[in-house]
Amino acid sequence: MSIAGWTLVFVAGSFALYSAIAVWSRVGTTSGFYVAGRGVSALANGMATGADWMSAASFISMAGLISFMGYDGAIYLMGWTGGYVLLALLVAPYLRRYGRYTIPEFVGDRFASQAARLTAVICAVFISFTYVAGQMRGVGVVFSRFLTIPVEYGVLIGGVIVLLYATLGGMRGITYTQVAQYCVLIVAFLIPAGAISWMMTGTPIPQLGFGSPLIEGERAGMFLLRAIDQIHVDLGLPEYTGAFLAGKKTLLDVFAITAALMTGTAGLPHVLIRFYTVKSARLARWSVMWALLFIAVLYTTAPAVAAFARVNMIQTLHQTPVAEAPDWFRNWQATGLIQFTDRNGDGLIQYSEGAGAELIIDRDIMVLANPEIAELPAWVVGLVAAGGLAAALSTAAGLLLVISASVSHDLLKSFLRPNMTERQELRAARIAAAGAIAVAILVGIYPPDYVAAVVAFAFGLAAASFFPVLVLGVFTTWVTPRGAVAGMIAGTAFTATYIGWFKVFEWSGPEAWWFGISPEGIGALGMLLNFAVTWAVSRRTGPPPEESRQIVAALRGGAPLPRPPTP
């Protein structure tokens, strides 16, 4: 069977599974729709959180970024995993102890301010739409290559599938669908990684193959990473394992991006709401521990996949006559995600980077193309496609639920129609999800950058908006409502403006970056600005309401909450 045939089998089979789970888990209450009735076990929630977390950026784009960036790509590994430590220690158990439905609801209650809640709603929707743009683009990349359909149609198909299980089952349906999606994506990631590791280094464990010598090719006997460094030197590129070299990121930019990803992790609304689905704060902590374990399986494999792909890609293409280019190259070239221009007219494919390069390869294709480059069986390629879709759709569903809850529960129920019945609120939530899908499809067709970069922007926005207000809301009593609102607005506006200026509209180039910090890392400065503005405004508008002090005492010391938690 062809690659397209196997892809159709795996994709159709996984979609049928997700749809069946959606029908089985259909809910009829707002509690079931928003927080799965708070009846999810820590193990299932950890697995669902892993799938929710390991988006298209992790499955499709992260290894591709590491493959091209080398040492600099470690910022994504350190930032995205280190953020879970902050999440477990500083945020997750306290939010669960408070027991509401959404993050804006907690912010509004904690600071006794409807203005703070409305500001948090706007931030949550803005962050979620930025994040979902990357997921939908990942869906389009997979479909455009393996089912040979336009990217636009692929994004549309993925949107319809997400709409089905997000609107029918709400958080309950999304949770158990994500458990299935984790199983699909992790199997799809590990099988080709193990096979390629066996072929190149003689060990089926990619983590060991990463530090082993090659057993075939012109550099047989040379350790994998040393071989990549030598390949780079021969091509006139910075060493793959080199740090802070010319042509690579600076120390300050690496630090800023890592900090933005870490603190953004602890402020992402679609991750935080997962901890409302378990019964207690203790189970929320266990959920984080399980999630870290499940995430580590993929994250420790990704650097090896990146290195294997780098070696195979360059050895397969460099100095190859155009007429003899491998099939995988022609297949991806047809999608427009690989572009080749024979600038010197010698009829050879020559790999280089920077201005004037003959070969331009989209970083998002490396994981998907890796099995084809290594000439693995067609069914493995189809399985990887299904895994990439599972990763993208699982996160997209969680993001859409955040948008839906923000609109129906935090905006309509709290501000515009406070007398809504539960049935009306549930209907509004489903309509909001449908509207969010339509916008998500649009931004997926016209994304501002490659998948991991778009996701990094979302993390920067989360770091600059939610992380300070959540940490200060749990561990301090001096922040006033006006301080919280001013901090969120300042951090979010600064970060969004910087990203828009340098990345979306490209009004200036890297030479104008502040302190050499890229748009992916500017969320770290936005976070510091949020803290500073919150402190300055709170100093001038105190004291905070007494109810806020009571909530902090309840969160930290186990005292009774001023208001009973939402059932």
N, C-alpha and C positions, 0 to 999 in steps of 0.2 A: 504494500500500500504506500502511496505517496505521502510526502510531508503534509500536504493540504488535507489528505484523507484522515491521517492520524490526528491532526490538529482538530479537525471537525469532530471526530469521535470523542476525544478527551474534553473539548470545550463543551460540546452538546451534553455529554454525560454529567460534567460538573454543574452546568447550568440547570439541568433537570434535578439534580440533587438539591441545589440551593432553592429552587422553586418549591420542591416538595417540603422542605423544612419550613419555608415561609407559610405554606398552606397549613401545615401541622401546628405551627406556633402562632396562628392568628390570635390577636388579643382584642378585647372589647372594653378595656379600662385604661384610664390615663396612667395608672401605676404600672400596668403591664407594658404600655407603649413607651413610657419614658425610662423606667428603671427595671423592666422585666420582673415586676412584682417583688423585687429584692430577694429573689429565691435562687440565685445562681451560686453554685459552689465555687470555692476559691480556685480549685483546679480548672474547672471549665472557664471561669472568668480569666484566669491567667493565660489559658490558651487563646481565648477570644481576644484578650488584650494584645497578645503577641501578634495575632493576625491583623488586628486593628492598627497596630504599631508598624508592622513590616509591610509598608505600602509599596507602591510601584517604585518609590525611591530606593527602598531597601533591596527589593528583589531584582528590579530591572536596572536601576541607575547607579547604585552605590558601587558595585563591583566595577562597572564601566568607568566611574570617576576615578577609583583607585588605580585602574588599569592605565589611565592616561596621566594621572597626577602623581602616582608613586607614593612616596612618603607623605606628601601633603594630603593625600586622601584619608590618612588616619584621623583627620579632624572629624570625619563623619562617624567613624567607629567610636572614638572617645566621647564625642558630644552626645550622640544618640543613646549610648549605653550608660554613660555617666549620669545623664539626666534622670535615669530611673532611680538612682540612689537618692537624689534630691527629692524625687517624687515620693519615695517610701518614707523618708525621714521627716519631711517638712510639710507635705500637703495631703496625701491620700487618706491616711487614717482620720485626720481631723475633719475633712469634708464628709467622710462617711458618718462620723459621729454626729455631725450636725443634721444629716438626714433629709436634705431637700431633693429636688428633682434636677436642678440645673446650676451651673456656675453663676450666672447673673443673679439667680435667686439668692444664693449664699452671699454674694457681694452686697446686694440690696439690703438683706437682713442684717448682715454684720455691721454695716455702716449706717444703718437706720436711714436709708436714703433711696428714694425712688429714682433720683437723678443718677446715682451710682449704678443702680440696676440697669437703667436704660443705656448708660454708657457702656456697661459690660455687654449688653445685648448687641450693640453696634460692633464692638470689638470682636465678639464671638462669631458673628456672621461674616465680618470682613476676613478674619483669619481662616475660617472654614472654607470660604469660597476661594481664597488664595491657595489653600492646600488641595482642594478638590480639583483645581485646574491641572495640577501635576498628575493626579490619579487618572483623570479622564484622558490625558494625553498618552499615558502609558497604555491604556486600553486601545487607543487608536493605533499606536505603534505595533502592538501585537497583531491586531486584526489586519492591518494593511499589509504586513509581510506574509503571514501564514495562511490567510484566507483570500489573499489577493483582491481585497476590496479597498476603496478609498478610506483614508483615515476618518473622514467625517462619518461614514456609515458605521465604522467600528465603534466610535464614540457613542453614536446613537443606540446601537445594540446594547452596549454596556450600560447605558443610562436606563434603558427600559428594564433590564434585569434587576438593577439596584432598586428601581422604583417599586418593583413587584414585592421583594421581600422586606423592604424598608417600610412600606405603607401597610402591608398586611400584618406583619408580626411586630413592628416597632422594635424596641430594644430586645425583646424576647426573641423575635425572629432573627434579628441581626446577630445576637450573641451565639445562638446555636449554628447559624450559618457560618459565622466566623470560626467556630471550632472546626467545622468541616473544611473551611478554606485554609486554615493553618495546616491541616493534614495534607491537603493537595499541594500547597506551595512549598512545604518543607521537603516532601518527597521529590517534587519536581526540581528543587535546587540541589539536593544531595546526590541523586542518582547520576546526573552528568558530571558533577564535580568529582565524585569517586571514580567514575570511569576514566575521566581525563587524567586524574592523578595517577591511576594505575598505568595508563599508557605512557605517561611522560616520566614518572619517577619510580614506578614499580611498587607503590603502596596505594591501597584503595582509600586511605584516610587522608582527605585533602589537607588537614591541619599538619600532618606529618610530611606530606608531599611538599608543602610550602618550604620546608627546611631541608629538603633532600636533593641529591644530585640528579641531573637528567640522565636517562638511560638510552636516549636515541638522538639522532641529529648531529649537526656539526659541532655542537658544544656538549656532547655526551661526556659524563664524568664531572661536569662543572655544576656546582650548586645552582639551584634555580635562580635565586636572587642575584648571584654573581653573574650568571649568564645574561640576565636582563640588563644589569649595569654595563656589561661589555657591549651588548647590542646598542645601548644608548650612546656609549662613547663612540662606537663605530659610525653611528648616524649623526654625530655632532650634537647630541641632545644632553641635557643634564642627567646625571646618574639617577636611576629609578629610586634608589634607596637614599639618595642625598637629601639633606635638609637645609633649607634657607640658602639655596644656591641661586645664581643668576638665572632668571627665567622661572623661578618658583616663588611660592608665597613667603612673605616675611614672617618673622617670629611674632610680631604684634598682630598681624592678620590671622595667623593660625590660632593664636590665643583668643582673639575676639570671636572668630567663627565657632570655636569649641565652646566658649562660654555662652554664646547665643543659642547654640543647639542644646546645651545642657539645661539652661534655665528655661528655654522654650519648651523642652520636654515636660517640665513641671508646671507649665502653664497652658498646655494644649487642651481645649475644652473637650474634644472627642475622646481623649485619653482619660481625663479626669472624671467624666461622667460614668465611666466603666466601674468605678469604685462605689457608686451608688447602688449597684445591682446586687451586692452581697449583703448579708444580714447584720454584720457588725464591723467595727473598726479593726478588730483583730483579723478578721477574714480579709479585710482590705489590704492589710500588710502582707498576708500570705498570698494574696492575688499578685502583688508586685513581685514577690519572690519567685512564684511560678512563672510569671511573665518574663522575668529576667532569664530564667533557665531556658525557656522556649526560644527566646530571642537570641541567646548566646549560640544556639546550634547553628543558626544561619550566619550570625555576625562573625564567628570564628572561622567560618568557611569562606566568606566573601573575599578576604585578601588572597587566598590561594586561587580562587576562581579568577580573580583579576590578573594575577601573575601568569597563570596558564594561558589565558586569553591573549595577554600581551605578547608572549613568546610565539604562540601559534599564529597570531594575526600578522606579525612582522615577518616571520620566517616564510609564511605562505605567500605574502604579497610582494615584499621588497625585491626589486630587480626582476620581477616576473614579466614576461612579454604580455602585452594587453590581450593578444589573441589567445593566450594560454591561461587567462585568469580563471581561477576555480569557480565552480558553480555557485558557491555561497556568495561570492563577491558579486556575480551578475544578478543573483536573486535580490540581494539587498540594494544593489544599484538601481534596480527597477522601481524601488519604493521611494527613491530620492534621498534616502538616509545615508547612502554612500555616494560621494561625487568624485569623479576623476577627470582631470584635464591634463592632457599630455603637453605641458608647456614647452618642453625642449624638443618635442617631436622625435624622440628616440624610440618610441614604441614600447617603452618599459614603464611599469608601475614602480615609482620610487617613493618610499615613505619618508616624509619629513613633517615638521610642524612649524607653525608660524606663518607670516606673510609669504605668499608665493608658493605655498605647498600645493603639490599636484593632487594629493589625495586628502579628502575631507571626510572623516567618519564620525557620524553622530554617536556620542558616548552612550546613549541609551540602548544601543543595539548589541553591546558586547556580550551580555549574559545570554540574550536570545540567540545570537549568532554563534556562540561558543561551541555548542554541540555540532553545528554544521561545519565549522572550521576544523574540528577534530574528527569529522567524518563518522560520527556516531549514528546508530540506526535512526530511521525516520520516526519511529514511535517515541524516541527520547526527545526529539525536537518538538513533537506535538505535545508531549507531557510538559515541557518547559513553557510552552505557550499557555497551557491551561494554568500553570503555576503563576505566571506573570499576571494573568487576568484575575486569579484568586486574590493575589496581593493587592492589586489596584482596587478591585471592587469591595473588598472587605473594609478598607479604609474609607473609601468613598461613602459607604453606607453609614459608618459612624459619624462622618462629617455632616451628612445630610440630616441625620437625626438631631445633631446639635442645632442646625439651622431651623429645622422644623420646631423643636422645643422652644427655641428662642423666640420664634414668631408667635406660636400658639399660646405658650404658657407665660412667657415673660413679657410679651408685648400686648397680645390681645386680652388674655385673662387678667393681667395686672394693671393695664392702662386703659385700653379702649373698651373692653366689654367685661367688666368684673363680674357680672351676673350670669355669665355663660354656664350652662350645665356641663357635666362631665362628657356627655355624648357630643355636645356641640364643640367642646374643646378638642376631643379626639378627631372629629371631622376636620376641624381647622388644622390640626397637626398634619393630617394626611394631605390636605390641599397644599399646605406650606411645603411639604416634602416634594410634591409634584412640581410646584413652582421652582423649588431649589434645583431639581433635576434639570429642568429646562435651562436654567442659567449655567449649571455645571457643564452641560453639553456644549454650550456656546463657548465658555472659557476653555474647555478641553480641545475644541477645534482651533482656537486662537490663543495658545498659551504664550506667556512672555519669555519663556526660556526652556531649557531641558529640564527633565523631571526633577532631579535632585536639587537643582538650583531653585526651582519654584517652591519646593517643599522647604528648603532652607529659608526662603523669604518668610514663609508662614511661621517657622520657628522663631525667626527674629521678631516678628510682630507679636507672637505669644510672649516672648521674653520681655518685650518692651511694654506690654499692656497688663497681662494677668499675673505673671510671676511676682512682681513687687506687691501688688495689692493682696494677693493670697497669703504670702509669707507675713506681711505686716498685719494682715487681718487675723492671723492665727497667733502670732507671737508678741504683738504689741497692743497697747491700749490708748496710745496718744494720737493715732491717726484720726482726723476728722472727716466727715463726709465730703466737704469741699476739697480737702487734701487728696482723698482717694480719687475723686473725679478728675481733678486737675492733673494728677500724676498719670492716669490712664490716657487722658487726651494728649498730654505732652509727649509721652513715650511713643504712643502709636502714630501720632501725626509726624513726629520727627523721622521715625523709622520708615514709614510709608513714603514720605517725601524723598528721602535719600534713595530708596529703592527705585521709585518712579523716575527720579532725575537721572540716575546712572544706568539703570537696567531696562526699564520699560520704554522710556522715551529717548534714552541715550543722548541727552543734551550735553554731556561731558564724558570724557574717557577716564581710564584708570589713573592717569597722571593727576587728576583733580580729587581723588579719594582723600577724605579727611584722615590724616595720620597714616595713610596707606591701607586703611581698613576697607575691604570690599563690601558690596551690598549684602552678601551672605552673612557677614559678621557685624553689620551695623546695629543689629538688635542688642548687642552687648552695651553699646553706648546709649541706645534708647532706654534700656533697663536702668542704667545709672541715672539718666535724666529723670526717669519716672520716680526713682527713690528720692532724688534731690528736690524735685518739685513737690512731691507729697510732703516731705519734711518741712519745706519752706512755707507752703500754704497752711499746713496743719498748725504750725507755730503761731500763725496770725489769726486763725479761725477757731481756736479751741475754746473750751474743752469739748471732747467728744461726748455723745449721748451716754447716759448711764447704762442703757440697754446694751450698748456695744461692749462695755466693760464686763457685763454679766455673761455675754456670749463667749468672750475670751476665757473667762474663768471656767465656764462649762466645758469648752473645748480642751483646755489644758489640764484642768484639775478634776474633771468628772462631775462637777456640780450640775444640778438640773438646769436644762435649757430654759431661757425666758419664754420660749414658745415650744410647744410639743413638736417633734419631728414629723414630717409628712409620712403618712402610713405607706 
